[in-house]
Amino acid sequence: MMRVSSMVVAGFVIGTGQVLAAQGLGPSGATARCQDGRFSIQKSETVACKDHGGIATWYGLEDSSRTHAAKKTDVVALLEAAIAQEPPYSIIRADPDGNIILRSTDSAKIDSYAFFTQFLDQVHQESGCRRTSGHCVTCTIPGHRIYCTNVAKWLPLPPF
C-alpha cells in the first residue's frame, strides 16, 4: 500500500510541474520570450532564458494587463516578420495567438480594392478593425482576427 501511494504522489508532483510550466500567457503557453527569439516555459524568471541571452518579454503565469500588452506586441511582431516572407500581394489572416489560418495572393481581386479596410469589409465582412502596426490590423467583430498585408499600394496602413 505504501509503495502505491508513493508512486501516485510522485506522479502527481511530476504531472503538476509539467502543467504549471505550460500556463504562461505567451504563444503555446510560454512564460517568456528570450533575447535570441526562443520561448521558455520555465516558471521562474531567474531560470527562464538563462542560456538564451536573458528574457526579452516575461509573460508570467498570471493574467495582467502588462503581460497581455507584451503578448499582443510579440504576436504582431511575429506576423510582421511572417508577411515580409510572403510573396508580393499577400494577405494573411491569423488568430489572436499568431497562428496563420488563411493566405490570399489573388492579385486580381486585391487590385479591385483601393483600401485595405475596403477589402476587409467587403471580402471578409469584418468590421471593428484598428491598425496594430504598419502592416497589420486587429479585427474584433465578428470574432478576433489579425490581418496583415504586404500589398504595396496599401502600405503603410493608415490609422483606422
Secondary structure, DSSP 8 states (H G I E B T S, - for coil): -HHHHHHHHHHHHHHHHHHHHT--SSGGG-SEEETTS-EE--S-TTTTTTTTTSEEEE--SS--HHHHHHHHHHHHHHHHHHHHHS-SS-EEEE-TT--EEEEE--HHHHHT-SSHHHHHHHHS--EEEEE-SSSEEEEEETS-EEEEE--GGG-S----
